[in-house]
Amino acid sequence: MRASVDNSQVEKTNTKQLTLYVMLRKKEKEEADLEIARMVIANNLSFNLLRSPEFINAMEAVARHGPGYVPPSSETV
């Protein structure tokens, strides 16, 4: 005999997990945005850099690489 499953309880659990995941991702984005802002300000870079297609492409490449990316040295660049 099968035990019945309360689907409403399963949906609540999935919703709670999704909400936590969304909150964590939002926090990660806020932290990344803050680090980018610090980089721009600390190095006296133009805020126009953030609109640059090259900057956007670089950020997307880093995101695709994922955790563990090590930026190139000044000698490499």
Number of C-alpha atoms within 10 A of each C-alpha: 3 4 5 6 8 8 9 9 10 11 11 11 12 12 12 12 12 12 12 12 12 12 12 12 12 12 12 12 12 12 12 12 12 12 12 13 14 12 12 16 12 9 8 9 12 10 11 9 12 15 10 11 10 11 13 13 11 12 13 12 12 15 11 10 11 9 8 7 11 8 9 8 7 6 5 6 6
